[in-house]
Structures are given as structure tokens and as C-alpha cells.
């Protein structure tokens, strides 16, 4: 051993104490505004079903229709791989897991729609539909047929429909309380938010409901749907979406990009309205930066090209949807919208290929990091966090199995949770 170094200092302890004291408010602000990812499962998609067509059998019906489309247009692993360009070595694993997913859990997140997909109705008709939605969701969670996440999209806070949106929210939530309480997977979506004050108003509504029913403050969270240019850049040039997250006072759980309303708002012609348009990329990039570190997740939008008709037409729609989904995943948009049962095969094929093709490399890098081994990449704690998050997302959606991840990494699920986020540990589904 060499000679022990002499350690000298020049500053009194009071200097450090004074600096810490001066940053106390900043420390508290950082902790409040940027708590990090909540660590709960994020669904890979959201399915929208109009309030008047949703039934107790909707989720199973979507799964059955998706399986029928798969059997008709890509009945085996080789044919699905040929259509979508899935690598041969992944074809069987992806195809088998897609089929299993459609049989076991075809929908991860379902929103009963009382906005654009529902339209204007009589007061009595919408009241009835909202009460019915509450009963069906409560029954589904009670009998085990629910999606992991379910809820409603009410009408927005704009003057013309504000009262109706407030009433539908009240009827729906009151119905859930009457049926036994709010399910853990409950999600509310507030559409067409343009000003932060509209978010504040919705918070006031939820606060009032919680107070009436003696619920803990903050029990009700919600997603903010980004569908107007003003929600990205405000009149004063600031990023309005960042102010919306702040206005939600910790209740915001997601930012959902509305492909077609936003595209129309900025003047994109109908033929070019898509989630990969430069205008869409700009909006989502601002959303992503505004949400980073806040615990608010970002969701991509949808495609309106439906996989229906002859096989050649279905294959074209599938390739488009698969490509858009893969593109979104590479950009860290881990959730999107699916508007038709025929989108489910390609949603899961894209997601499963994404996670399975990177499994061995991610597992090896994480194992090397844990063992402090060498290699051609020098990873840091932030990369270990990303690698763990990648593997956990793959497990949660069914792309990866917990046993195979453990075999490749030498880590348990709890170990992965610890690397990914100290807050992690919510609703999860273990893949076989």
C-alpha cells in the first residue's frame, strides 16, 4: 500500500450548511415536480369504444375478432413474419405470444368514449349511458373480465359542452361508488385541453367529488389529451403543456396525443394526417420533454387506416400500423391508440418484436453492469435504469417471461424494480 494521503480542507462546515439552507426550497421543488416514473405498469395501448356500443362482452369480442383476422390473413408464424418483416428467428415466439395475448388479455386499457366517438345526445340518453358504463366496469372488475385499466373519456371543458362533461363525470363516478367503490385500474381522460385553467377546473371537479365521498385527496387522477396547437405553444410563447402538468397538482397520469384533431388544428391536409408527420413529431417531442421526470407518461396517437377488406388490403394496413408502432417505440412512446380489433395483432406483434429482439443484449448489458464486468459499452446507473425498465415493460405486456429474464440476467423481478425505480411496484401481469 502507498503512503496515506493527507486530507486538507479550507472551508468551515458552516459554508456547506449555508449552501444547503439556500437550496432547501429548490430541493423541495425538485422532489415535488420531478418525482420520477411511478413504477406502475403502463399499458401498450388504449382502445376507444363509444359509450352506446360498449357491452360486457366488448373486450372478449375484440379479442375474438383479432384472432379471426389473424387466422384469416396470417394463420401461422411464417406468414405473419413475411407480411411484417419479423426476423425469422423471432417469428415463432412472436406469433405464439400474440395469439396467447389475444386469448388471455386482448385489451390492456379501454376507454368508454363520451366525446368524439359518442357525439351529442339527449341529456337522458347520456345519463343512462354513463350510469351503464359505471355498472359494466364495476361488474367487470368484480368478475375478472376487466382490462387492467378502464375508464371514460368525457366531453371537454369548453363552454359548449362543459356542463355535459361535468355531469357525465359525476354520473359515472357516482355509479362506481354506488356499485362498491373506485377500481384500482380506473382512468379518466380529459380531451381537447387548450389552457391550463381547464386542467385546474377539472381538478376542482375531482376535489369536490372526493370531498363528498370522503375519498383521500388526490385519489382521482386523469390523462390530458393534447389535440390543439395552443396546448403545445401558448400565446406567450411558453410550453403550455408543461403548465398543464403543473396545473394538475400531481393528478396527471398521462399526455395523449390526438393525431387527427391536432393535425387539423395546424392545417395538415387530411391525406397527410398521421402520427409520423413532422407536426406530430414536434408536438410529441415537446410533450415528452415537458413530462420527463414528472411521472406523467406520453402516449402516441392512432392510425385511421383500418385493416379490413381483402387480404392484400389488410396486409397493407397491418404493415402501416406495425411500422408506426415500431417507430413510436424507438422514440420512447410506449403507448398508442388502437381503433379497431384488426389493429391488435400488429400492435402486439410490433411490441413483442421490439422487446424480444433486444432481450439478449439488454440482459447481457445489465448483468455485466451488476457484475461490474467489462465489455464494449461502459454503462452508467442511468443506463441500468433504462435497461431494467425495458425488460420490465417487456414482462408486463407479455413479450418476455420472468423466468427467461431471470435466467439471462441473474436478477429477480424485485431486483429489476429496484434498478428501474424506487417507486416501482404497481399493477403487473406476469408472463408465462
SULMOPE-V909280 format. One record per residue. N is the residue number from 1. NEAR is the number of other C-alpha atoms within 10 Angstrom. Layout:
[[N,NEAR] [N,NEAR]]
This chain:
[[1,3] [2,4] [3,5] [4,6] [5,6] [6,5] [7,5] [8,6] [9,6] [10,5] [11,8] [12,8] [13,9] [14,9] [15,10] [16,11] [17,10] [18,10] [19,10] [20,13] [21,12] [22,11] [23,11] [24,11] [25,11] [26,12] [27,12] [28,11] [29,12] [30,13] [31,13] [32,13] [33,16] [34,15] [35,16] [36,18] [37,18] [38,19] [39,19] [40,16] [41,19] [42,22] [43,21] [44,24] [45,23] [46,23] [47,23] [48,21] [49,22] [50,18] [51,24] [52,18] [53,11] [54,18] [55,14] [56,15] [57,11] [58,14] [59,22] [60,19] [61,14] [62,20] [63,23] [64,16] [65,16] [66,23] [67,25] [68,15] [69,21] [70,21] [71,13] [72,11] [73,17] [74,20] [75,14] [76,15] [77,17] [78,16] [79,16] [80,24] [81,20] [82,13] [83,15] [84,19] [85,14] [86,22] [87,14] [88,12] [89,10] [90,15] [91,20] [92,17] [93,16] [94,27] [95,26] [96,13] [97,19] [98,26] [99,19] [100,14] [101,22] [102,20] [103,14] [104,11] [105,18] [106,24] [107,26] [108,19] [109,25] [110,26] [111,22] [112,27] [113,25] [114,27] [115,20] [116,12] [117,14] [118,18] [119,12] [120,14] [121,11] [122,8] [123,11] [124,9] [125,11] [126,21] [127,19] [128,16] [129,21] [130,28] [131,19] [132,20] [133,26] [134,24] [135,19] [136,19] [137,26] [138,22] [139,17] [140,16] [141,17] [142,12] [143,8] [144,9] [145,15] [146,23] [147,20] [148,21] [149,21] [150,24] [151,24] [152,28] [153,29] [154,28] [155,27] [156,24] [157,23] [158,15] [159,8] [160,10] [161,14] [162,15] [163,14] [164,21] [165,21] [166,17] [167,17] [168,24] [169,24] [170,18] [171,21] [172,24] [173,25] [174,18] [175,21] [176,23] [177,16] [178,13] [179,15] [180,12] [181,14] [182,19] [183,16] [184,13] [185,14] [186,20] [187,20] [188,21] [189,24] [190,23] [191,23] [192,21] [193,21] [194,24] [195,20] [196,19] [197,15] [198,20] [199,25] [200,17] [201,14] [202,19] [203,22] [204,13] [205,14] [206,23] [207,17] [208,14] [209,18] [210,16] [211,11] [212,9] [213,11] [214,9] [215,15] [216,10] [217,13] [218,13] [219,12] [220,20] [221,18] [222,23] [223,23] [224,24] [225,23] [226,27] [227,23] [228,24] [229,18] [230,20] [231,25] [232,26] [233,17] [234,16] [235,10] [236,7] [237,9] [238,13] [239,18] [240,23] [241,28] [242,21] [243,18] [244,24] [245,25] [246,17] [247,20] [248,23] [249,15] [250,18] [251,20] [252,25] [253,23] [254,21] [255,26] [256,25] [257,26] [258,21] [259,25] [260,21] [261,17] [262,22] [263,24] [264,16] [265,12] [266,13] [267,11] [268,16] [269,9] [270,10] [271,6] [272,12] [273,20] [274,21] [275,24] [276,18] [277,13] [278,11] [279,19] [280,21] [281,16] [282,13] [283,22] [284,24] [285,16] [286,16] [287,25] [288,21] [289,14] [290,21] [291,24] [292,16] [293,17] [294,23] [295,18] [296,25] [297,22] [298,27] [299,29] [300,26] [301,28] [302,23] [303,22] [304,15] [305,16] [306,19] [307,23] [308,18] [309,9] [310,9] [311,14] [312,13] [313,12] [314,19] [315,19] [316,17] [317,21] [318,25] [319,17] [320,17] [321,26] [322,22] [323,18] [324,21] [325,30] [326,20] [327,15] [328,20] [329,19] [330,10] [331,13] [332,13] [333,20] [334,20] [335,23] [336,25] [337,24] [338,24] [339,18] [340,19] [341,23] [342,23] [343,26] [344,28] [345,25] [346,25] [347,24] [348,26] [349,25] [350,24] [351,24] [352,23] [353,21] [354,20] [355,23] [356,18] [357,14] [358,13] [359,20] [360,15] [361,13] [362,22] [363,23] [364,16] [365,22] [366,27] [367,17] [368,18] [369,19] [370,14] [371,9] [372,11] [373,11] [374,11] [375,11] [376,6] [377,9] [378,12] [379,16] [380,10] [381,12] [382,11] [383,16] [384,21] [385,17] [386,17] [387,23] [388,24] [389,19] [390,19] [391,26] [392,26] [393,21] [394,24] [395,25] [396,21] [397,24] [398,23] [399,27] [400,24] [401,18] [402,20] [403,17] [404,15] [405,22] [406,15] [407,12] [408,16] [409,19] [410,15] [411,19] [412,14] [413,17] [414,11] [415,12] [416,23] [417,21] [418,16] [419,19] [420,24] [421,18] [422,12] [423,14] [424,19] [425,15] [426,12] [427,14] [428,16] [429,13] [430,14] [431,16] [432,12]]
